[in-house]
Amino acid sequence: MSAPHNNHGTADIADELAIRDLVARFSDACIRGDIEQFTETWMAEGRWLIGQPFEAKCEGIDSILSHLHFLRDGLIFFTQLVTHGVLDVKGDRATIRSPVWEMASGPADHFYNNLGLYHDVVVKTDGKWRFLERRYEYIWLSTDPFPGVAIPRQS
């Protein structure tokens, strides 16, 4: 018995892996606070849109970086877990919808625990995939304190 036919070519698979790596590098940069890596995931004219209840509309890399600092500076810890999303690649442009779980604490007694969806548009330029638009949709949010202790990162 022969294996089922696969319509994906090698280039399609390479693009899919590169896009999934882009999403992972974004999350990794956010968790570690790596501004350089975070910047590399974006097109200069990118748009980062965050929905209710913490609405934000950032256009251009300077606005995006400013908002990242607003969100990230002063946190005791932050983590973002992203599962493989639904991906549709059409040439040098793709869309992806990915479920996300985020948790953070600090400063002071601030707690943040949410589930959401990222709706992304990514483009390939100069052989690299980058975000043209990321739209974050909240599904569930809690700001109630949670048990546990943040362990300082060892880098």
Backbone hydrogen bonds in HBPLUS format (Angstrom, degrees):
<---DONOR---> <-ACCEPTOR-->    atom                        ^
c    i                          cat <-CA-CA->   ^        H-A-AA   ^      H-
h    n   atom  resd res      DA  || num        DHA   H-A  angle D-A-AA Bond
n    s   type  num  typ     dist DA aas  dist angle  dist       angle   num
A0013-ILE N   A0009-GLY O   3.09 MM   4  6.39 159.8  2.13 154.4 159.6     1
A0014-ALA N   A0010-THR O   2.93 MM   4  6.17 158.5  1.98 149.7 156.0     2
A0015-ASP N   A0011-ALA O   2.91 MM   4  6.13 157.4  1.96 150.0 155.8     3
A0016-GLU N   A0012-ASP O   2.94 MM   4  6.18 161.5  1.98 149.2 154.3     4
A0017-LEU N   A0013-ILE O   2.94 MM   4  6.17 164.6  1.97 152.4 156.2     5
A0018-ALA N   A0014-ALA O   2.95 MM   4  6.11 154.5  2.02 144.7 152.2     6
A0019-ILE N   A0015-ASP O   2.89 MM   4  6.11 154.1  1.96 152.6 159.2     7
A0020-ARG N   A0016-GLU O   2.97 MM   4  6.18 164.0  1.99 152.1 156.5     8
A0021-ASP N   A0017-LEU O   2.90 MM   4  6.06 147.4  2.01 141.7 151.2     9
A0022-LEU N   A0018-ALA O   2.95 MM   4  6.20 144.7  2.08 138.2 147.5    10
A0023-VAL N   A0019-ILE O   3.13 MM   4  6.51 157.6  2.18 152.7 156.4    11
A0024-ALA N   A0020-ARG O   3.07 MM   4  6.34 158.5  2.12 143.6 149.7    12
A0025-ARG N   A0021-ASP O   2.80 MM   4  6.02 156.5  1.85 153.1 159.5    13
A0026-PHE N   A0022-LEU O   2.98 MM   4  6.22 151.8  2.06 149.2 156.5    14
A0027-SER N   A0023-VAL O   3.17 MM   4  6.46 167.8  2.18 151.9 153.6    15
A0028-ASP N   A0024-ALA O   2.90 MM   4  6.08 163.2  1.92 151.2 156.6    16
A0029-ALA N   A0025-ARG O   2.91 MM   4  5.98 158.1  1.95 143.9 149.7    17
A0030-CYS N   A0026-PHE O   2.98 MM   4  6.27 155.0  2.04 150.6 157.6    18
A0031-ILE N   A0027-SER O   2.93 MM   4  6.16 164.3  1.96 155.6 159.4    19
A0032-ARG N   A0028-ASP O   3.00 MM   4  6.15 165.6  2.02 152.4 156.1    20
A0033-GLY N   A0029-ALA O   2.76 MM   4  5.51 120.7  2.11 136.2 150.5    21
A0034-ASP N   A0029-ALA O   2.91 MM   5  4.66 142.8  2.05 132.2 139.6    22
A0038-PHE N   A0034-ASP O   2.96 MM   4  6.13 161.9  1.99 152.7 158.7    23
A0039-THR N   A0035-ILE O   2.87 MM   4  6.03 162.4  1.91 151.6 155.6    24
A0040-GLU N   A0036-GLU O   3.10 MM   4  6.34 153.1  2.17 146.8 153.7    25
A0041-THR N   A0038-PHE O   3.12 MM   3  5.50 153.0  2.19 107.9 116.1    26
A0042-TRP N   A0039-THR O   3.13 MM   3  5.68 168.2  2.15 119.4 123.1    27
A0131-PHE N   A0041-THR O   2.74 MM  90  6.11 170.7  1.75 157.6 157.2    28
A0043-MET N   A0131-PHE O   2.95 MM  88  5.87 153.1  2.03 160.4 151.7    29
A0046-GLY N   A0043-MET O   2.98 MM   3  4.96 158.2  2.03 115.4 115.1    30
A0061-ILE N   A0044-ALA O   2.97 MM  17  5.13 144.7  2.10 151.4 148.1    31
A0060-GLY N   A0046-GLY O   2.73 MM  14  5.12 172.5  1.73 170.7 170.4    32
A0047-ARG N   A0132-LEU O   2.87 MM  85  6.24 142.2  2.02 133.8 145.3    33
A0134-ARG N   A0047-ARG O   2.92 MM  87  6.42 151.5  2.00 156.2 165.6    34
A0048-TRP N   A0058-CYS O   2.86 MM  10  5.05 156.1  1.92 142.1 150.3    35
A0058-CYS N   A0048-TRP O   2.93 MM  10  5.05 166.3  1.95 146.0 149.7    36
A0049-LEU N   A0134-ARG O   2.78 MM  85  6.12 166.9  1.79 163.1 167.5    37
A0136-TYR N   A0049-LEU O   2.70 MM  87  6.15 161.2  1.74 161.4 165.3    38
A0050-ILE N   A0056-ALA O   2.88 MM   6  4.96 167.1  1.90 143.7 147.1    39
A0056-ALA N   A0050-ILE O   2.95 MM   6  4.96 146.2  2.07 134.3 136.7    40
A0051-GLY N   A0136-TYR O   2.88 MM  85  5.88 153.7  1.95 153.6 161.5    41
A0064-ILE N   A0060-GLY O   3.01 MM   4  6.26 159.2  2.05 154.1 160.8    42
A0065-LEU N   A0061-ILE O   2.87 MM   4  6.02 163.8  1.89 151.7 155.2    43
A0066-SER N   A0062-ASP O   2.99 MM   4  6.12 155.8  2.05 144.0 151.0    44
A0067-HIS N   A0063-SER O   3.01 MM   4  6.24 154.1  2.08 144.9 151.4    45
A0068-LEU N   A0064-ILE O   2.96 MM   4  6.25 151.0  2.04 146.5 155.1    46
A0069-HIS N   A0065-LEU O   3.06 MM   4  6.33 161.3  2.09 150.3 154.0    47
A0070-PHE N   A0066-SER O   3.04 MM   4  6.31 154.3  2.10 142.6 150.0    48
A0071-LEU N   A0067-HIS O   2.90 MM   4  6.16 156.4  1.95 151.3 156.7    49
A0072-ARG N   A0068-LEU O   2.80 MM   4  5.84 155.4  1.86 154.1 161.5    50
A0073-ASP N   A0069-HIS O   2.91 MM   4  5.28 162.5  1.94 137.6 143.2    51
A0075-LEU N   A0072-ARG O   3.24 MM   3  5.88 163.5  2.27 138.8 138.6    52
A0076-ILE N   A0105-SER O   2.74 MM  29  5.56 155.4  1.80 142.4 150.4    53
A0077-PHE N   A0105-SER O   3.42 MM  28  5.67 157.7  2.48 139.8 142.1    54
A0105-SER N   A0077-PHE O   3.10 MM  28  5.67 150.8  2.19 148.0 150.1    55
A0079-THR N   A0103-MET O   2.89 MM  24  5.48 149.6  1.98 161.8 166.3    56
A0103-MET N   A0079-THR O   3.08 MM  24  5.48 155.9  2.14 148.0 152.7    57
A0081-LEU N   A0101-TRP O   2.79 MM  20  5.16 169.3  1.80 158.6 161.9    58
A0101-TRP N   A0081-LEU O   2.89 MM  20  5.16 150.4  1.97 146.1 155.4    59
A0083-THR N   A0099-PRO O   3.21 MM  16  5.81 159.2  2.26 150.8 157.1    60
A0086-VAL N   A0097-ARG O   2.90 MM  11  5.27 142.5  2.04 147.5 146.9    61
A0097-ARG N   A0086-VAL O   2.98 MM  11  5.27 149.8  2.08 139.5 149.0    62
A0088-ASP N   A0095-THR O   2.88 MM   7  5.34 157.6  1.93 160.2 162.4    63
A0095-THR N   A0088-ASP O   2.98 MM   7  5.34 154.1  2.05 142.1 149.0    64
A0090-LYS N   A0093-ARG O   2.82 MM   3  5.48 170.3  1.83 170.2 173.3    65
A0093-ARG N   A0090-LYS O   3.29 MM   3  5.48 150.8  2.38 115.2 123.5    66
A0124-LYS N   A0092-ASP O   2.88 MM  32  4.89 154.1  1.95 138.5 138.8    67
A0094-ALA N   A0122-VAL O   2.89 MM  28  5.27 154.2  1.96 154.1 155.5    68
A0122-VAL N   A0094-ALA O   2.89 MM  28  5.27 166.2  1.91 149.1 153.8    69
A0096-ILE N   A0120-ASP O   3.12 MM  24  5.15 151.7  2.20 129.8 134.8    70
A0120-ASP N   A0096-ILE O   2.79 MM  24  5.15 172.8  1.80 163.2 165.2    71
A0098-SER N   A0118-TYR O   2.88 MM  20  5.15 152.2  1.96 143.2 151.8    72
A0118-TYR N   A0098-SER O   2.84 MM  20  5.15 164.0  1.87 148.5 153.0    73
A0100-VAL N   A0116-GLY O   2.83 MM  16  5.10 156.2  1.89 144.2 141.7    74
A0116-GLY N   A0100-VAL O   2.88 MM  16  5.10 157.3  1.94 145.1 147.9    75
A0102-GLU N   A0114-ASN O   2.97 MM  12  5.36 161.2  2.00 147.2 153.2    76
A0114-ASN N   A0102-GLU O   2.90 MM  12  5.36 162.2  1.94 151.5 155.4    77
A0104-ALA N   A0112-TYR O   2.79 MM   8  5.04 143.2  1.92 149.5 152.4    78
A0112-TYR N   A0104-ALA O   3.00 MM   8  5.04 145.2  2.12 155.6 148.0    79
A0106-GLY N   A0110-HIS O   2.83 MM   4  4.88 151.9  1.91 144.0 145.7    80
A0110-HIS N   A0107-PRO O   3.21 MM   3  5.84 145.9  2.33 130.1 139.9    81
A0113-ASN N   A0142-SER O   2.96 MM  29  5.21 142.6  2.10 159.4 165.3    82
A0142-SER N   A0113-ASN O   2.81 MM  29  5.21 149.6  1.90 157.6 166.3    83
A0115-LEU N   A0140-TRP O   2.94 MM  25  5.11 156.6  2.00 136.8 142.1    84
A0139-ILE N   A0115-LEU O   2.85 MM  24  5.52 161.6  1.89 152.0 146.8    85
A0140-TRP N   A0115-LEU O   3.15 MM  25  5.11 159.6  2.19 141.0 139.6    86
A0117-LEU N   A0137-GLU O   2.86 MM  20  5.15 149.4  1.95 141.6 151.8    87
A0137-GLU N   A0117-LEU O   2.84 MM  20  5.15 165.9  1.86 156.5 161.2    88
A0119-HIS N   A0135-ARG O   2.83 MM  16  5.05 160.3  1.87 146.0 152.8    89
A0135-ARG N   A0119-HIS O   2.89 MM  16  5.05 153.8  1.96 138.1 146.6    90
A0121-VAL N   A0133-GLU O   2.86 MM  12  5.06 155.9  1.92 147.5 149.6    91
A0132-LEU N   A0121-VAL O   2.82 MM  11  5.54 168.2  1.84 152.6 155.1    92
A0133-GLU N   A0121-VAL O   3.09 MM  12  5.06 159.8  2.13 143.7 143.2    93
A0123-VAL N   A0130-ARG O   2.94 MM   7  5.63 153.9  2.01 157.7 163.9    94
A0130-ARG N   A0123-VAL O   2.90 MM   7  5.63 150.9  1.98 152.0 160.5    95
A0125-THR N   A0128-LYS O   2.93 MM   3  5.46 155.0  1.99 155.2 150.7    96
A0128-LYS N   A0125-THR O   2.95 MM   3  5.46 169.7  1.96 120.6 124.1    97
